[in-house]
Structure formats: C-alpha cells, structure tokens
C-alpha cells in the first residue's frame, strides 16, 4: 500500500478514536481542513513538520502515524455531522 494511504488511514483511525472532526484536528494542528481531508484520503503528501503537529494533537508519535496498519481493518464509522451535535446525536431545541 502507498505510504500516503497508510498515513491517511492511520490519521483517520486515530482521529475518530479521539472523537475529533477533521476540522478540529486541522485547527489544532494549524493545517487547512481541505488539506487534512487530502491527507486522510491519501492524496496529499504531508511534510514531517505537519506529521509532527498532527501527532502532537493526536497524542502519538510520528512513528505511530507512519507505521503500516492492516488493510483488513473494519470500516470506521464517521462522527455525527453538524457543529451543534450533542452526545445524544440530536440537535439542540430552539426554545426561546
């Protein structure tokens, strides 16, 4: 598997495991959100500096990000969509 795809799968797995959105990870790592999307899809080629910033936010090492993972991992479930999603998955009521 291409190293970019390996890194992308690992970043996504770690991000979802920490219940972070792409936007949250990108903001905390000072990376553009669309570039973060490209990293996770294996399209972008992140520098070592970017890998270091992502690793810091994800509380792992750079080595953890570049270590190959099994291609047969179960599919990861996306986080709920929307900025105001609560743990129940419902939107807050609009009571006055």
C-alpha positions as CSV (number, residue, x, y, z in Angstrom):
1,X,0.0,0.0,0.0
2,X,1.1,3.5,-0.8
3,X,2.7,5.3,2.3
4,X,0.3,8.2,1.8
5,X,-2.7,5.9,2.0
6,X,-1.2,4.2,5.1
7,X,-0.7,7.5,6.9
8,X,-4.2,8.7,5.9
9,X,-5.9,5.5,7.2
10,X,-3.9,5.8,10.5
11,X,-4.7,9.5,11.0
12,X,-8.4,8.9,10.3
13,X,-8.5,5.9,12.7
14,X,-6.8,7.9,15.5
15,X,-8.9,11.0,14.9
16,X,-12.1,9.1,15.0
17,X,-10.9,7.2,18.1
18,X,-10.5,10.5,19.9
19,X,-13.8,11.8,18.6
20,X,-12.3,14.7,16.7
21,X,-13.7,16.1,13.5
22,X,-11.3,16.8,10.6
23,X,-11.9,20.5,11.3
24,X,-11.0,20.2,14.9
25,X,-7.8,18.3,14.1
26,X,-6.9,20.7,11.4
27,X,-7.4,23.7,13.6
28,X,-5.4,22.3,16.5
29,X,-2.6,21.2,14.1
30,X,-2.7,24.5,12.2
31,X,-3.5,22.8,8.9
32,X,-6.1,23.7,6.3
33,X,-9.2,21.5,6.6
34,X,-9.2,20.6,2.9
35,X,-5.5,19.6,3.1
36,X,-6.4,17.4,6.1
37,X,-9.0,15.8,4.0
38,X,-6.4,15.1,1.3
39,X,-4.1,13.6,3.9
40,X,-6.8,11.2,5.1
41,X,-7.7,10.2,1.5
42,X,-4.0,9.5,0.7
43,X,-3.9,12.3,-1.9
44,X,-1.7,14.9,-0.1
45,X,1.9,14.2,0.9
46,X,2.3,15.8,4.4
47,X,5.7,17.0,5.4
48,X,7.4,15.8,8.5
49,X,6.6,19.1,10.2
50,X,2.9,18.5,9.5
51,X,3.1,14.9,10.7
52,X,4.7,16.2,13.9
53,X,1.9,18.7,14.5
54,X,-0.8,16.1,13.9
55,X,0.9,13.6,16.1
56,X,1.1,16.1,18.9
57,X,-2.7,16.8,18.7
58,X,-3.5,13.1,18.5
59,X,-1.1,12.3,21.4
60,X,1.0,9.8,19.4
61,X,4.5,9.8,17.9
62,X,5.3,10.4,14.2
63,X,6.4,6.8,14.0
64,X,2.8,5.8,15.1
65,X,1.4,7.7,12.1
66,X,3.7,6.1,9.5
67,X,3.5,2.6,10.8
68,X,1.6,0.3,8.5
69,X,-1.8,-1.0,9.6
70,X,-3.8,-3.9,8.3
71,X,-5.8,-3.2,5.2
72,X,-8.4,-5.6,6.5
73,X,-9.4,-3.4,9.4
74,X,-13.1,-3.0,9.9
75,X,-14.6,0.1,8.3
76,X,-14.6,3.1,10.6
77,X,-17.8,4.9,11.5
78,X,-18.0,8.6,10.8
79,X,-18.7,11.1,13.6
80,X,-22.2,12.7,13.6
81,X,-22.4,15.7,11.3
82,X,-23.0,19.2,12.3
83,X,-21.5,21.7,14.6
84,X,-24.1,21.5,17.3
85,X,-24.4,17.8,17.7
86,X,-24.6,16.6,21.2
87,X,-23.6,13.2,22.6
88,X,-27.2,12.0,22.1
89,X,-26.9,12.7,18.4
90,X,-29.8,15.1,18.4
91,X,-29.8,18.8,17.7
92,X,-30.5,21.2,20.5
93,X,-34.0,22.5,20.6
94,X,-34.6,26.1,19.6
95,X,-36.6,27.2,22.6
96,X,-36.7,30.9,23.3
